[in-house]
Amino acid sequence: MTETAQTNSTESQNANLPTHVAKTRMAYGKKATYEQIGVAWQNDDGSFYIKLYGTQVVSNFSLYSLQPKDDQQS
């Protein structure tokens, strides 16, 4: 496979990966934990498409940018 074909293959695989994770805070203070409730993709116009898991009713949540795997190792 040529370098161009490998690059295109990698780009197409990464095209559908979420860019952010949606989390909600459970409890407060030092006992606070964050539960992942979904994922999000940033659109070209700066808006977000958000896909929440399950059927829970969530009144507030935060979006956190996902780090590429290469950045997580360093």
Gaussian input, Z-matrix of N, CA and C with variables (Angstrom, degrees):
# hf/3-21g

backbone

0 1
 N
 C     1     B1
 C     2     B2     1     A1
 N     3     B3     2     A2     1     D1
 C     4     B4     3     A3     2     D2
 C     5     B5     4     A4     3     D3
 N     6     B6     5     A5     4     D4
 C     7     B7     6     A6     5     D5
 C     8     B8     7     A7     6     D6
 N     9     B9     8     A8     7     D7
 C    10    B10     9     A9     8     D8
 C    11    B11    10    A10     9     D9
 N    12    B12    11    A11    10    D10
 C    13    B13    12    A12    11    D11
 C    14    B14    13    A13    12    D12
 N    15    B15    14    A14    13    D13
 C    16    B16    15    A15    14    D14
 C    17    B17    16    A16    15    D15
 N    18    B18    17    A17    16    D16
 C    19    B19    18    A18    17    D17
 C    20    B20    19    A19    18    D18
 N    21    B21    20    A20    19    D19
 C    22    B22    21    A21    20    D20
 C    23    B23    22    A22    21    D21
 N    24    B24    23    A23    22    D22
 C    25    B25    24    A24    23    D23
 C    26    B26    25    A25    24    D24
 N    27    B27    26    A26    25    D25
 C    28    B28    27    A27    26    D26
 C    29    B29    28    A28    27    D27
 N    30    B30    29    A29    28    D28
 C    31    B31    30    A30    29    D29
 C    32    B32    31    A31    30    D30
 N    33    B33    32    A32    31    D31
 C    34    B34    33    A33    32    D32
 C    35    B35    34    A34    33    D33
 N    36    B36    35    A35    34    D34
 C    37    B37    36    A36    35    D35
 C    38    B38    37    A37    36    D36
 N    39    B39    38    A38    37    D37
 C    40    B40    39    A39    38    D38
 C    41    B41    40    A40    39    D39
 N    42    B42    41    A41    40    D40
 C    43    B43    42    A42    41    D41
 C    44    B44    43    A43    42    D42
 N    45    B45    44    A44    43    D43
 C    46    B46    45    A45    44    D44
 C    47    B47    46    A46    45    D45
 N    48    B48    47    A47    46    D46
 C    49    B49    48    A48    47    D47
 C    50    B50    49    A49    48    D48
 N    51    B51    50    A50    49    D49
 C    52    B52    51    A51    50    D50
 C    53    B53    52    A52    51    D51
 N    54    B54    53    A53    52    D52
 C    55    B55    54    A54    53    D53
 C    56    B56    55    A55    54    D54
 N    57    B57    56    A56    55    D55
 C    58    B58    57    A57    56    D56
 C    59    B59    58    A58    57    D57
 N    60    B60    59    A59    58    D58
 C    61    B61    60    A60    59    D59
 C    62    B62    61    A61    60    D60
 N    63    B63    62    A62    61    D61
 C    64    B64    63    A63    62    D62
 C    65    B65    64    A64    63    D63
 N    66    B66    65    A65    64    D64
 C    67    B67    66    A66    65    D65
 C    68    B68    67    A67    66    D66
 N    69    B69    68    A68    67    D67
 C    70    B70    69    A69    68    D68
 C    71    B71    70    A70    69    D69
 N    72    B72    71    A71    70    D70
 C    73    B73    72    A72    71    D71
 C    74    B74    73    A73    72    D72
 N    75    B75    74    A74    73    D73
 C    76    B76    75    A75    74    D74
 C    77    B77    76    A76    75    D75
 N    78    B78    77    A77    76    D76
 C    79    B79    78    A78    77    D77
 C    80    B80    79    A79    78    D78
 N    81    B81    80    A80    79    D79
 C    82    B82    81    A81    80    D80
 C    83    B83    82    A82    81    D81
 N    84    B84    83    A83    82    D82
 C    85    B85    84    A84    83    D83
 C    86    B86    85    A85    84    D84
 N    87    B87    86    A86    85    D85
 C    88    B88    87    A87    86    D86
 C    89    B89    88    A88    87    D87
 N    90    B90    89    A89    88    D88
 C    91    B91    90    A90    89    D89
 C    92    B92    91    A91    90    D90
 N    93    B93    92    A92    91    D91
 C    94    B94    93    A93    92    D92
 C    95    B95    94    A94    93    D93
 N    96    B96    95    A95    94    D94
 C    97    B97    96    A96    95    D95
 C    98    B98    97    A97    96    D96
 N    99    B99    98    A98    97    D97
 C   100   B100    99    A99    98    D98
 C   101   B101   100   A100    99    D99
 N   102   B102   101   A101   100   D100
 C   103   B103   102   A102   101   D101
 C   104   B104   103   A103   102   D102
 N   105   B105   104   A104   103   D103
 C   106   B106   105   A105   104   D104
 C   107   B107   106   A106   105   D105
 N   108   B108   107   A107   106   D106
 C   109   B109   108   A108   107   D107
 C   110   B110   109   A109   108   D108
 N   111   B111   110   A110   109   D109
 C   112   B112   111   A111   110   D110
 C   113   B113   112   A112   111   D111
 N   114   B114   113   A113   112   D112
 C   115   B115   114   A114   113   D113
 C   116   B116   115   A115   114   D114
 N   117   B117   116   A116   115   D115
 C   118   B118   117   A117   116   D116
 C   119   B119   118   A118   117   D117
 N   120   B120   119   A119   118   D118
 C   121   B121   120   A120   119   D119
 C   122   B122   121   A121   120   D120
 N   123   B123   122   A122   121   D121
 C   124   B124   123   A123   122   D122
 C   125   B125   124   A124   123   D123
 N   126   B126   125   A125   124   D124
 C   127   B127   126   A126   125   D125
 C   128   B128   127   A127   126   D126
 N   129   B129   128   A128   127   D127
 C   130   B130   129   A129   128   D128
 C   131   B131   130   A130   129   D129
 N   132   B132   131   A131   130   D130
 C   133   B133   132   A132   131   D131
 C   134   B134   133   A133   132   D132
 N   135   B135   134   A134   133   D133
 C   136   B136   135   A135   134   D134
 C   137   B137   136   A136   135   D135
 N   138   B138   137   A137   136   D136
 C   139   B139   138   A138   137   D137
 C   140   B140   139   A139   138   D138
 N   141   B141   140   A140   139   D139
 C   142   B142   141   A141   140   D140
 C   143   B143   142   A142   141   D141
 N   144   B144   143   A143   142   D142
 C   145   B145   144   A144   143   D143
 C   146   B146   145   A145   144   D144
 N   147   B147   146   A146   145   D145
 C   148   B148   147   A147   146   D146
 C   149   B149   148   A148   147   D147
 N   150   B150   149   A149   148   D148
 C   151   B151   150   A150   149   D149
 C   152   B152   151   A151   150   D150
 N   153   B153   152   A152   151   D151
 C   154   B154   153   A153   152   D152
 C   155   B155   154   A154   153   D153
 N   156   B156   155   A155   154   D154
 C   157   B157   156   A156   155   D155
 C   158   B158   157   A157   156   D156
 N   159   B159   158   A158   157   D157
 C   160   B160   159   A159   158   D158
 C   161   B161   160   A160   159   D159
 N   162   B162   161   A161   160   D160
 C   163   B163   162   A162   161   D161
 C   164   B164   163   A163   162   D162
 N   165   B165   164   A164   163   D163
 C   166   B166   165   A165   164   D164
 C   167   B167   166   A166   165   D165
 N   168   B168   167   A167   166   D166
 C   169   B169   168   A168   167   D167
 C   170   B170   169   A169   168   D168
 N   171   B171   170   A170   169   D169
 C   172   B172   171   A171   170   D170
 C   173   B173   172   A172   171   D171
 N   174   B174   173   A173   172   D172
 C   175   B175   174   A174   173   D173
 C   176   B176   175   A175   174   D174
 N   177   B177   176   A176   175   D175
 C   178   B178   177   A177   176   D176
 C   179   B179   178   A178   177   D177
 N   180   B180   179   A179   178   D178
 C   181   B181   180   A180   179   D179
 C   182   B182   181   A181   180   D180
 N   183   B183   182   A182   181   D181
 C   184   B184   183   A183   182   D182
 C   185   B185   184   A184   183   D183
 N   186   B186   185   A185   184   D184
 C   187   B187   186   A186   185   D185
 C   188   B188   187   A187   186   D186
 N   189   B189   188   A188   187   D187
 C   190   B190   189   A189   188   D188
 C   191   B191   190   A190   189   D189
 N   192   B192   191   A191   190   D190
 C   193   B193   192   A192   191   D191
 C   194   B194   193   A193   192   D192
 N   195   B195   194   A194   193   D193
 C   196   B196   195   A195   194   D194
 C   197   B197   196   A196   195   D195
 N   198   B198   197   A197   196   D196
 C   199   B199   198   A198   197   D197
 C   200   B200   199   A199   198   D198
 N   201   B201   200   A200   199   D199
 C   202   B202   201   A201   200   D200
 C   203   B203   202   A202   201   D201
 N   204   B204   203   A203   202   D202
 C   205   B205   204   A204   203   D203
 C   206   B206   205   A205   204   D204
 N   207   B207   206   A206   205   D205
 C   208   B208   207   A207   206   D206
 C   209   B209   208   A208   207   D207
 N   210   B210   209   A209   208   D208
 C   211   B211   210   A210   209   D209
 C   212   B212   211   A211   210   D210
 N   213   B213   212   A212   211   D211
 C   214   B214   213   A213   212   D212
 C   215   B215   214   A214   213   D213
 N   216   B216   215   A215   214   D214
 C   217   B217   216   A216   215   D215
 C   218   B218   217   A217   216   D216
 N   219   B219   218   A218   217   D217
 C   220   B220   219   A219   218   D218
 C   221   B221   220   A220   219   D219

   B1=1.4485
   B2=1.5267
   B3=1.3061
   B4=1.4572
   B5=1.5201
   B6=1.3416
   B7=1.4666
   B8=1.5354
   B9=1.3132
   B10=1.4668
   B11=1.5175
   B12=1.3170
   B13=1.4589
   B14=1.5260
   B15=1.3316
   B16=1.4613
   B17=1.5204
   B18=1.3128
   B19=1.4606
   B20=1.5240
   B21=1.3357
   B22=1.4548
   B23=1.5194
   B24=1.3330
   B25=1.4547
   B26=1.5224
   B27=1.3253
   B28=1.4608
   B29=1.5183
   B30=1.3294
   B31=1.4576
   B32=1.5217
   B33=1.3277
   B34=1.4595
   B35=1.5259
   B36=1.3168
   B37=1.4613
   B38=1.5210
   B39=1.3360
   B40=1.4535
   B41=1.5228
   B42=1.3255
   B43=1.4592
   B44=1.5231
   B45=1.3156
   B46=1.4543
   B47=1.5246
   B48=1.3215
   B49=1.4538
   B50=1.5232
   B51=1.3307
   B52=1.4621
   B53=1.5281
   B54=1.3238
   B55=1.4633
   B56=1.5208
   B57=1.3374
   B58=1.4525
   B59=1.5287
   B60=1.3230
   B61=1.4532
   B62=1.5288
   B63=1.3360
   B64=1.4664
   B65=1.5263
   B66=1.3405
   B67=1.4607
   B68=1.5224
   B69=1.3233
   B70=1.4517
   B71=1.5212
   B72=1.3283
   B73=1.4618
   B74=1.5249
   B75=1.3075
   B76=1.4560
   B77=1.5279
   B78=1.3030
   B79=1.4730
   B80=1.5322
   B81=1.3219
   B82=1.4630
   B83=1.5190
   B84=1.3108
   B85=1.4698
   B86=1.5117
   B87=1.3436
   B88=1.4661
   B89=1.5192
   B90=1.3286
   B91=1.4578
   B92=1.5238
   B93=1.3187
   B94=1.4654
   B95=1.5219
   B96=1.3088
   B97=1.4596
   B98=1.5244
   B99=1.3116
   B100=1.4581
   B101=1.5158
   B102=1.3150
   B103=1.4561
   B104=1.5238
   B105=1.3265
   B106=1.4629
   B107=1.5166
   B108=1.3383
   B109=1.4634
   B110=1.5225
   B111=1.3391
   B112=1.4575
   B113=1.5107
   B114=1.3202
   B115=1.4593
   B116=1.5227
   B117=1.3272
   B118=1.4657
   B119=1.5164
   B120=1.3176
   B121=1.4555
   B122=1.5181
   B123=1.3249
   B124=1.4581
   B125=1.5202
   B126=1.3258
   B127=1.4546
   B128=1.5215
   B129=1.3250
   B130=1.4655
   B131=1.5205
   B132=1.3307
   B133=1.4674
   B134=1.5332
   B135=1.3287
   B136=1.4552
   B137=1.5195
   B138=1.3213
   B139=1.4649
   B140=1.5338
   B141=1.3248
   B142=1.4540
   B143=1.5223
   B144=1.3312
   B145=1.4552
   B146=1.5198
   B147=1.3292
   B148=1.4621
   B149=1.5202
   B150=1.3273
   B151=1.4624
   B152=1.5210
   B153=1.3555
   B154=1.4591
   B155=1.5171
   B156=1.3412
   B157=1.4607
   B158=1.5235
   B159=1.3059
   B160=1.4546
   B161=1.5134
   B162=1.3342
   B163=1.4620
   B164=1.5261
   B165=1.3225
   B166=1.4568
   B167=1.5286
   B168=1.3063
   B169=1.4574
   B170=1.5206
   B171=1.3255
   B172=1.4576
   B173=1.5141
   B174=1.3296
   B175=1.4529
   B176=1.5245
   B177=1.3214
   B178=1.4675
   B179=1.5237
   B180=1.3283
   B181=1.4565
   B182=1.5155
   B183=1.3234
   B184=1.4630
   B185=1.5173
   B186=1.3376
   B187=1.4622
   B188=1.5125
   B189=1.3107
   B190=1.4590
   B191=1.5130
   B192=1.3200
   B193=1.4533
   B194=1.5243
   B195=1.3191
   B196=1.4613
   B197=1.5225
   B198=1.3150
   B199=1.4508
   B200=1.5221
   B201=1.3331
   B202=1.4715
   B203=1.5243
   B204=1.3211
   B205=1.4648
   B206=1.5184
   B207=1.3358
   B208=1.4585
   B209=1.5270
   B210=1.3408
   B211=1.4627
   B212=1.5081
   B213=1.3240
   B214=1.4579
   B215=1.5117
   B216=1.3231
   B217=1.4499
   B218=1.5207
   B219=1.3326
   B220=1.4610
   B221=1.5039
   A1=108.03
   A2=116.77
   A3=120.24
   A4=110.24
   A5=115.38
   A6=120.42
   A7=110.90
   A8=117.20
   A9=121.17
   A10=110.68
   A11=117.64
   A12=121.51
   A13=110.33
   A14=117.67
   A15=121.04
   A16=110.41
   A17=118.15
   A18=122.25
   A19=110.15
   A20=117.82
   A21=121.09
   A22=111.65
   A23=117.03
   A24=121.13
   A25=110.38
   A26=117.69
   A27=122.37
   A28=110.71
   A29=117.60
   A30=121.14
   A31=111.26
   A32=117.85
   A33=119.98
   A34=110.89
   A35=118.22
   A36=120.84
   A37=110.47
   A38=118.65
   A39=122.89
   A40=112.62
   A41=118.22
   A42=121.72
   A43=112.08
   A44=118.55
   A45=121.23
   A46=114.06
   A47=118.26
   A48=120.46
   A49=110.06
   A50=117.80
   A51=119.75
   A52=111.14
   A53=115.27
   A54=120.81
   A55=112.04
   A56=117.55
   A57=122.27
   A58=110.02
   A59=115.37
   A60=121.77
   A61=107.26
   A62=117.26
   A63=122.61
   A64=108.54
   A65=115.86
   A66=121.23
   A67=109.26
   A68=115.59
   A69=121.58
   A70=108.63
   A71=115.60
   A72=120.40
   A73=109.34
   A74=115.43
   A75=122.98
   A76=107.18
   A77=118.33
   A78=124.86
   A79=110.06
   A80=115.40
   A81=121.10
   A82=110.51
   A83=115.74
   A84=121.38
   A85=112.52
   A86=114.69
   A87=120.58
   A88=112.75
   A89=117.58
   A90=121.42
   A91=112.21
   A92=117.86
   A93=121.64
   A94=111.35
   A95=115.09
   A96=122.01
   A97=107.24
   A98=116.43
   A99=121.40
   A100=109.02
   A101=115.87
   A102=122.12
   A103=109.20
   A104=116.79
   A105=120.51
   A106=108.46
   A107=115.57
   A108=120.26
   A109=112.60
   A110=117.72
   A111=119.45
   A112=112.15
   A113=115.18
   A114=122.20
   A115=108.98
   A116=115.98
   A117=120.30
   A118=109.59
   A119=114.53
   A120=123.08
   A121=108.07
   A122=117.52
   A123=119.96
   A124=108.98
   A125=115.73
   A126=122.27
   A127=110.48
   A128=116.58
   A129=122.05
   A130=112.68
   A131=117.56
   A132=120.79
   A133=112.47
   A134=118.21
   A135=122.24
   A136=113.88
   A137=118.18
   A138=121.31
   A139=109.32
   A140=116.87
   A141=121.98
   A142=110.74
   A143=115.57
   A144=122.13
   A145=104.88
   A146=117.64
   A147=122.35
   A148=109.26
   A149=116.19
   A150=122.79
   A151=107.61
   A152=116.04
   A153=120.77
   A154=109.73
   A155=116.38
   A156=122.09
   A157=109.97
   A158=117.19
   A159=122.30
   A160=114.13
   A161=115.24
   A162=121.01
   A163=111.57
   A164=117.60
   A165=121.19
   A166=111.19
   A167=115.46
   A168=121.18
   A169=106.80
   A170=116.47
   A171=121.58
   A172=108.31
   A173=116.50
   A174=118.81
   A175=112.05
   A176=117.52
   A177=119.93
   A178=109.82
   A179=114.92
   A180=120.81
   A181=108.39
   A182=115.68
   A183=122.31
   A184=109.13
   A185=115.91
   A186=121.28
   A187=108.59
   A188=116.15
   A189=122.68
   A190=108.72
   A191=116.46
   A192=121.62
   A193=109.39
   A194=116.65
   A195=121.52
   A196=109.27
   A197=116.81
   A198=122.58
   A199=109.09
   A200=117.91
   A201=119.32
   A202=109.95
   A203=117.35
   A204=121.11
   A205=112.24
   A206=118.94
   A207=121.86
   A208=110.74
   A209=118.30
   A210=122.25
   A211=112.20
   A212=118.61
   A213=121.89
   A214=111.38
   A215=118.55
   A216=122.11
   A217=112.37
   A218=117.73
   A219=119.28
   A220=112.61
   D1=136.22
   D2=-178.80
   D3=-77.75
   D4=166.08
   D5=-179.13
   D6=-62.51
   D7=-38.89
   D8=179.02
   D9=-63.94
   D10=-43.11
   D11=179.57
   D12=-65.18
   D13=-39.10
   D14=178.10
   D15=-65.03
   D16=-42.53
   D17=179.71
   D18=-62.94
   D19=-45.96
   D20=179.18
   D21=-63.49
   D22=-38.14
   D23=179.17
   D24=-65.35
   D25=-43.49
   D26=179.41
   D27=-65.55
   D28=-42.33
   D29=179.30
   D30=-63.34
   D31=-40.27
   D32=-179.46
   D33=-69.52
   D34=-33.52
   D35=177.00
   D36=-68.14
   D37=-39.17
   D38=-178.01
   D39=-80.67
   D40=-14.63
   D41=-175.54
   D42=-62.54
   D43=-31.99
   D44=-176.77
   D45=-98.58
   D46=0.63
   D47=179.60
   D48=-75.01
   D49=142.36
   D50=178.95
   D51=-66.02
   D52=150.66
   D53=179.33
   D54=-99.03
   D55=-16.59
   D56=-178.23
   D57=-141.49
   D58=161.04
   D59=175.04
   D60=-119.65
   D61=139.56
   D62=178.81
   D63=-98.85
   D64=129.93
   D65=-179.34
   D66=-134.26
   D67=152.91
   D68=174.19
   D69=-125.10
   D70=147.06
   D71=-178.08
   D72=-85.20
   D73=133.46
   D74=176.50
   D75=-111.49
   D76=120.47
   D77=-178.62
   D78=77.11
   D79=-176.03
   D80=-176.22
   D81=-138.26
   D82=166.13
   D83=177.20
   D84=67.89
   D85=-143.84
   D86=-177.15
   D87=-69.86
   D88=-17.71
   D89=-179.89
   D90=-91.51
   D91=3.83
   D92=-177.51
   D93=-66.69
   D94=135.71
   D95=173.25
   D96=-130.94
   D97=162.37
   D98=179.97
   D99=-119.82
   D100=128.75
   D101=-179.85
   D102=-107.35
   D103=128.52
   D104=177.84
   D105=-72.78
   D106=126.37
   D107=-177.41
   D108=-118.60
   D109=-0.56
   D110=179.34
   D111=169.79
   D112=-169.67
   D113=179.28
   D114=-137.19
   D115=166.68
   D116=-178.99
   D117=-145.27
   D118=153.63
   D119=175.89
   D120=-122.08
   D121=134.20
   D122=176.73
   D123=-87.08
   D124=129.06
   D125=179.81
   D126=-82.88
   D127=165.63
   D128=-179.43
   D129=-59.88
   D130=-29.40
   D131=-178.31
   D132=-87.39
   D133=5.18
   D134=178.13
   D135=93.97
   D136=-10.24
   D137=177.91
   D138=-78.31
   D139=173.29
   D140=-178.72
   D141=-123.39
   D142=142.64
   D143=167.70
   D144=-103.48
   D145=119.68
   D146=-174.30
   D147=-114.14
   D148=129.01
   D149=178.13
   D150=-117.58
   D151=109.40
   D152=178.83
   D153=-91.21
   D154=146.33
   D155=178.57
   D156=-81.44
   D157=151.48
   D158=172.00
   D159=67.72
   D160=-159.56
   D161=-177.93
   D162=-123.34
   D163=18.10
   D164=-178.50
   D165=-65.27
   D166=155.51
   D167=174.83
   D168=-100.00
   D169=119.59
   D170=-177.87
   D171=-117.60
   D172=126.34
   D173=-179.62
   D174=-91.76
   D175=-22.36
   D176=177.26
   D177=-152.88
   D178=148.29
   D179=176.58
   D180=-158.24
   D181=165.13
   D182=179.86
   D183=-119.41
   D184=149.92
   D185=174.78
   D186=-106.16
   D187=132.57
   D188=177.84
   D189=-119.10
   D190=131.58
   D191=179.06
   D192=-67.23
   D193=134.75
   D194=176.63
   D195=-83.00
   D196=137.14
   D197=178.56
   D198=-89.20
   D199=136.78
   D200=173.74
   D201=-58.92
   D202=149.63
   D203=-177.59
   D204=-57.86
   D205=-32.69
   D206=179.22
   D207=-64.70
   D208=-37.03
   D209=-179.96
   D210=-74.35
   D211=-27.78
   D212=-178.59
   D213=-70.53
   D214=-29.62
   D215=-177.36
   D216=-74.54
   D217=-28.15
   D218=-177.00
   D219=-88.62

